[in-house]
Amino acid sequence: MTSENNCTQSAFCAALLDPGLPCPPGLVAWNGSDPTPRLAVYRNNVVSSLIDALAQTFPVVQQLVGVPFFRAMAAMFVRQAPPRSRVLARYGEAFPTFIEQFEPARPVPYLADVARLEMARVQAYHAADAEPVAAAVLSAALAGGDRIGELRIVCHPSVAMVGSAFAVASLWSAHQGEGNLGDVDPDDAEAAMVLRDGLDVLVLRVSPGAAEFVAAVLQGRSLDDATGAAMNAESAFDLPATLGLLMGHGAITSIHFPGDNA
């Protein structure tokens, strides 16, 4: 199947994603036959491949709603938001927001946040490499005297926080065989920290204070500001334990004072 000059690329792309559109003028088959059936096959293959890509990125979302529902929902997303890049590994960044606004998914209110968690895992897997700081560097920085509150912590590029009014971390873990799904109350608010430790992408359930602390650090806020935000969320926030968790997974790549070379 080939396209003549009067079959524009935009018309072809539109027809490729919308089965309600006719075969665009100027589209011809190599043997002169009607190109409409060939376009239908090509259209089906393209949409099906994109749905498969989404299923690989969002396996727990698919498990939560079942394959037929997921593929029908994904097909609608594909037609509304086709990929903008040839790299399909990261396709679906807008899928969680689509799910949130997708009326038939309303009975599963945590579905969009689970999708955000799964997207964060993919992004963590493909994040750039960065060397963690040594424990001695952290200790020396924390001995900075009166200026300690000005410290800036830089996390590994893979680190992300996913906060939710639902038990997203426990739901995800249960679908990995870690714990009993029947013991999870979906309405329990949870925060998950996603990071890559070596070659492994981890999903760690963290306390409200730790979640606020890491979120503030990711925003570039000072140690004082990040600790204050954490303590507002959780009066018993444990700063040493949170720093130890980050250090233990190689998630701190720099700690410095403003103006210093990071």
Salt bridges, closest charged atoms under 4 A:
ASP52 OD1 - ARG71 NH1 2.93
GLU100 OE1 - ARG116 NH2 2.89
GLU103 OE1 - ARG106 NH1 3.72
ASP113 OD1 - ARG116 NH1 2.70
ASP129 OD1 - ARG196 NH2 2.67
GLU150 OE1 - ARG147 NH2 3.27
GLU190 OE2 - ARG205 NH1 3.23
ASP197 OD2 - HIS249 ND1 2.95
